[in-house]
Amino acid sequence: MKPPFPTYAVLILLAALAACRPDDDDPGDDGGGGYTGTPYTLQIPANFPPMTIPSDNPMTEEGVRLGRYLFYEERLSGNNTQSCSSCHAQAFAFSDHGNRFSTGIDGVAGTRTSMVLQNLGWETRFFWDGRSMTLEEQILQPVENPIEMHETWPNAVAKLQADPGYMSLFQGAFGSTTIDRYKAAKAIAQFLRTMISGNSRFDQFQRGEIVLSPEEQLGFQLTQQEGGDPNLGLGGQWGGDCFHCHPHGGARFTDGLFRNNGLDSVFDDPGLGGITGNAYDMGLFKTPSLRNVAVSGPYMHDGRFEVLEEVIEHYNSGGTPSPTISPFMKFTQGGLSFTPEKKAQLLAFLHTLTDDEFLTNPAFSDPGPP
């Protein structure tokens, strides 16, 4: 026997209410029926390629403004004490400088060091293990991570919805006062795409604006040369082999790929392999950028090296052999044989990649309460 009409009406009403839950909006819905804000013009350095912006998240002045507030918003955490910026400080290229592992709101430390946040608009994979394919997807995860911000998105959204300031900001960014996780992630992604580091001394050198010192230029040359003894007939140039994974052209100073750089022979952290389950991916991690590297330690995915001198010595020693080690780590036996002079030259060059303008740009700083 068919249910009476009122039952159907109740079911339809419940379905409609569920569809309208603020935090369950379609990720592709702008929430404003085609609303468009004020287009945001990115300032791309002359030596950088264009940035590809997702078609479902165009850059707007209002969206970037909202994203900046949300990046510094502590109410996104379970106890209202931590924001994205808590583990990503501007003065250190938005890394958690000096902390090997960041600590979440419950006093629990993570197992990887916080990655820098710069030039993310040119990246195609996110996190050390590459588990997110888009910036918007990456942003959704820390809020609900139990050892980070340890909050649910419905709770976080409810806190934002209760603030008239955010109601106005979301209205301006998306044409609707309805708030959900996807709009929040889109806004933060817009803000992060504005965080472009492209005015280091090396960038100025590339644009012909300054001349580097002889020591700095020699250090740069070392990064562009093959390692090894030229007399062995293997293309050796007594260089550092850096350019294979850290190409200097464009915005990134990384190829953005995943490699085992000889840290261990046994992997407590499988890296990319933990995501793919592929034996050939075990111990592979995303190659970080060298930009602002002098201010963003500790180094490697687990922050095991405190200073750049330790990093240089790791590569100079050749690293530790393992089944998945990168073929570019060619000298696990014997190492690169850098002299102290060459190490000093390489260190001098790495310091030319510090972008003081980026580290102090007021447009990226905490805007205060909405």
C-alpha positions in Angstrom: 0.0 0.0 0.0 1.3 3.4 -0.9 2.1 5.9 2.0 -0.4 8.7 2.3 0.4 12.0 0.7 1.7 13.7 3.8 4.5 11.2 4.1 5.6 12.0 0.6 5.5 15.7 1.5 7.7 15.1 4.6 10.2 13.2 2.6 10.4 15.9 -0.1 10.8 18.5 2.6 13.6 16.6 4.4 15.4 16.1 1.1 15.2 19.8 0.3 16.5 20.7 3.7 19.4 18.3 3.4 20.2 19.7 0.0 20.4 23.2 1.5 22.7 22.4 4.4 25.4 25.1 4.3 28.3 22.8 4.4 27.1 20.3 1.8 27.1 22.7 -1.2 28.4 21.4 -4.5 32.1 22.1 -4.7 31.6 23.7 -8.1 28.8 26.0 -7.0 29.7 29.6 -6.6 26.7 30.1 -4.4 25.6 33.2 -6.2 23.9 32.1 -9.4 26.8 33.1 -11.6 27.9 36.0 -9.4 31.3 37.6 -10.4 33.3 39.9 -8.2 36.0 42.4 -9.1 38.7 40.6 -11.1 42.0 40.3 -9.4 45.1 41.0 -11.4 48.1 38.9 -10.4 51.5 40.6 -10.5 53.6 38.0 -12.3 57.4 38.6 -12.3 58.9 39.1 -15.7 61.0 35.9 -15.4 58.0 33.8 -14.5 55.6 31.9 -16.8 51.8 32.7 -16.7 49.8 31.1 -13.8 46.9 28.8 -14.7 43.9 29.7 -12.7 41.1 27.0 -12.2 38.0 27.9 -14.2 35.8 27.2 -11.2 37.7 29.5 -8.9 38.6 32.8 -10.7 40.6 35.3 -8.8 38.7 38.2 -7.4 39.6 41.1 -5.1 36.8 40.0 -2.7 37.8 36.4 -2.8 41.5 37.2 -2.0 40.4 39.5 0.8 38.2 36.7 2.3 40.9 34.2 1.9 43.4 36.3 3.8 41.1 36.6 6.8 40.4 32.8 6.7 44.2 32.0 6.6 44.6 33.8 9.9 41.3 32.7 11.4 41.8 30.7 14.6 38.1 29.7 14.8 38.8 27.1 12.1 40.4 25.0 14.8 38.6 23.0 17.4 39.5 25.2 20.4 39.8 28.5 18.5 43.6 28.8 19.1 45.2 27.9 15.8 45.0 29.1 12.2 46.8 28.1 9.1 49.3 30.8 9.9 50.2 29.1 13.2 52.4 26.6 11.3 53.1 28.8 8.3 54.7 32.1 9.4 55.4 34.8 6.8 58.9 35.8 8.1 60.0 32.2 7.3 58.5 31.8 3.9 55.3 30.6 5.6 57.0 27.6 7.1 57.1 26.6 10.8 60.7 27.7 11.1 62.8 26.1 13.8 60.2 23.4 14.6 61.0 20.0 13.2 57.3 18.9 13.7 54.4 21.3 14.2 52.2 20.7 17.2 48.4 20.7 16.9 45.7 22.0 19.3 45.8 18.9 21.4 49.6 19.1 22.0 50.2 16.3 19.5 53.2 16.7 17.2 53.0 15.7 13.6 55.6 13.5 11.7 56.6 15.8 8.9 57.9 19.4 8.8 55.6 22.1 7.5 56.1 22.9 3.9 56.7 26.5 2.7 53.8 28.3 1.1 55.0 30.3 -1.9 54.4 30.2 -5.7 51.7 27.5 -5.1 49.8 28.6 -8.2 52.4 26.8 -10.3 52.3 23.6 -8.4 50.3 20.5 -9.5 50.6 18.2 -6.4 50.4 19.1 -2.8 51.7 17.7 0.6 55.0 15.9 0.9 53.4 12.7 -0.3 51.4 14.4 -3.1 48.0 13.2 -1.9 46.1 16.3 -3.1 45.9 17.2 -6.8 44.6 20.8 -6.3 45.3 23.6 -3.9 41.6 23.8 -3.0 41.6 20.1 -2.1 44.7 20.5 0.0 43.2 23.3 2.0 40.3 21.2 3.2 42.4 18.7 5.1 44.3 20.5 7.9 41.0 21.7 9.6 39.8 18.1 10.1 43.2 16.5 10.7 43.1 15.1 14.3 46.7 16.1 15.0 46.4 19.6 13.5 43.4 21.8 13.8 41.1 19.0 14.9 37.8 20.5 14.0 34.9 19.4 11.8 34.0 21.6 8.9 30.3 21.9 9.9 31.5 23.3 13.3 33.9 25.6 11.7 31.3 26.8 9.2 28.8 27.4 12.0 31.3 29.6 13.8 31.9 31.7 10.7 28.2 31.9 10.0 27.6 33.4 13.4 30.0 36.3 12.6 28.3 39.2 10.7 31.8 40.2 9.4 32.2 36.9 7.6 28.6 37.0 6.3 29.5 40.2 4.6 32.9 38.9 3.3 31.3 35.7 1.8 28.6 37.9 0.2 31.2 40.0 -1.4 33.3 37.0 -2.6 30.6 34.7 -3.7 27.3 36.7 -3.9 25.7 34.8 -1.1 25.8 34.8 2.7 25.6 31.0 2.7 29.0 29.7 4.0 30.4 26.2 3.3 33.8 24.5 3.3 34.2 24.6 -0.4 33.8 28.4 -0.6 36.2 28.8 2.3 38.8 26.6 0.6 38.3 28.5 -2.7 38.9 31.8 -1.0 42.0 30.6 0.9 43.3 29.2 -2.4 42.8 32.6 -4.1 44.8 34.3 -1.3 47.6 31.7 -1.5 47.9 32.2 -5.2 48.8 35.8 -4.6 51.7 34.8 -2.4 54.3 35.0 -5.2 58.0 35.1 -4.3 59.9 36.5 -7.2 62.2 39.3 -6.2 65.2 37.6 -4.6 68.6 38.8 -5.5 68.9 35.9 -7.9 65.7 37.0 -9.6 67.1 40.5 -9.9 70.3 39.0 -11.4 68.2 37.0 -13.9 66.4 40.2 -15.0 69.7 42.0 -15.4 69.1 44.4 -12.5 72.1 43.5 -10.4 75.3 41.5 -10.5 76.0 38.7 -8.1 79.4 38.5 -6.3 82.0 36.1 -7.8 81.4 33.6 -4.9 77.6 33.7 -5.5 78.1 33.2 -9.3 80.4 30.2 -8.7 77.9 28.7 -6.3 75.2 29.0 -9.0 77.5 27.4 -11.5 78.0 24.4 -9.2 74.2 23.9 -9.1 74.2 23.7 -12.9 77.0 21.2 -13.3 77.1 17.4 -13.2 78.8 15.8 -10.2 81.7 13.5 -10.4 85.3 13.3 -11.8 85.5 14.5 -15.5 88.3 12.0 -16.0 86.0 9.0 -15.5 84.2 9.8 -18.8 80.7 9.9 -17.3 80.1 13.6 -17.9 81.3 14.7 -14.5 82.0 18.3 -14.0 82.8 18.3 -10.2 79.4 20.0 -9.8 76.5 19.5 -7.4 73.9 17.8 -9.7 71.3 20.2 -8.3 69.7 21.3 -11.6 68.1 17.9 -12.2 65.6 18.4 -9.4 65.8 22.1 -8.9 65.7 23.8 -12.3 66.3 27.5 -12.0 64.1 28.7 -14.8 60.6 30.1 -14.0 58.9 30.4 -10.7 59.5 27.2 -8.8 63.2 26.2 -8.4 61.8 22.6 -8.2 60.5 20.2 -10.8 57.7 19.4 -8.3 58.3 15.6 -8.8 58.8 12.9 -6.1 62.1 11.4 -5.4 64.1 9.4 -2.9 67.1 11.6 -2.2 69.1 9.0 -0.2 68.0 9.8 3.4 67.4 6.3 4.5 67.8 2.6 3.5 64.6 1.6 5.4 61.5 3.9 5.3 59.6 4.5 8.5 57.6 7.0 6.4 56.8 5.6 2.9 56.0 9.0 1.4 54.3 8.7 -2.0 54.4 5.0 -1.7 52.0 5.2 1.2 49.5 6.9 -1.1 50.0 4.8 -4.3 50.9 1.4 -2.7 53.5 1.1 -5.4 56.8 -0.5 -4.3 58.7 1.9 -6.6 57.3 4.9 -4.8 58.4 3.9 -1.3 60.5 6.6 0.3 59.7 9.2 -2.4 58.8 12.8 -1.3 58.0 15.9 -3.2 61.1 18.0 -4.2 60.8 21.3 -2.3 61.7 24.6 -3.8 65.0 26.3 -3.1 63.4 29.7 -2.9 63.8 31.2 0.5 65.6 28.1 1.6 67.9 30.0 3.9 65.0 31.1 6.2 62.8 28.0 6.0 64.6 25.3 7.9 64.6 22.7 9.3 65.0 20.6 6.1 63.8 17.5 4.5 60.3 16.0 4.9 61.1 15.1 8.5 63.1 18.2 9.4 66.2 16.1 10.3 68.7 18.8 9.2 68.6 22.0 11.2 70.9 24.1 9.0 71.8 24.4 5.3 75.4 23.2 6.0 74.0 19.8 7.0 71.9 19.6 3.8 75.0 20.4 1.7 77.0 17.8 3.5 74.3 15.2 3.0 74.5 15.6 -0.8 78.3 15.9 -0.7 78.4 12.6 1.1 76.3 10.9 -1.6 73.4 9.8 0.7 72.3 6.3 1.6 71.6 3.6 -1.0 68.2 2.0 -1.2 66.1 0.2 -3.9 64.2 3.4 -4.8 66.9 6.0 -4.6 66.9 8.5 -7.4 69.3 7.9 -10.3 70.4 11.5 -9.8 71.9 10.5 -6.5 74.8 8.9 -8.4 77.5 9.1 -5.8 76.4 7.1 -2.8 79.9 5.7 -2.9 82.5 8.5 -2.6 80.2 11.5 -2.6 80.7 14.7 -4.6 84.0 15.5 -3.0 83.3 19.2 -2.5 86.1 21.2 -1.1 85.3 23.6 1.8 85.6 26.5 -0.7 82.9 24.9 -3.0 80.6 24.4 0.0 80.9 28.0 0.9 80.2 29.1 -2.7 77.1 26.9 -2.8 75.9 28.3 0.5 76.4 31.9 -0.7 74.3 31.2 -3.8 71.5 29.7 -1.8 71.3 32.9 0.2 70.7 34.8 -3.0 67.3 33.1 -3.2 66.0 34.9 -0.1 63.2 37.3 -1.1 62.9 39.9 1.7 60.1 41.7 -0.1 58.0 38.5 0.0 58.9 37.9 3.7 57.7 41.4 4.7 54.9 42.1 2.2 52.0 43.6 4.2 49.5 42.2 1.8 50.2 38.8 3.2 50.1 39.7 6.8 47.4 39.2 9.5 44.6 41.6 8.7 43.1 41.3 12.2 39.4 40.4 12.9 36.9 40.6 10.0 
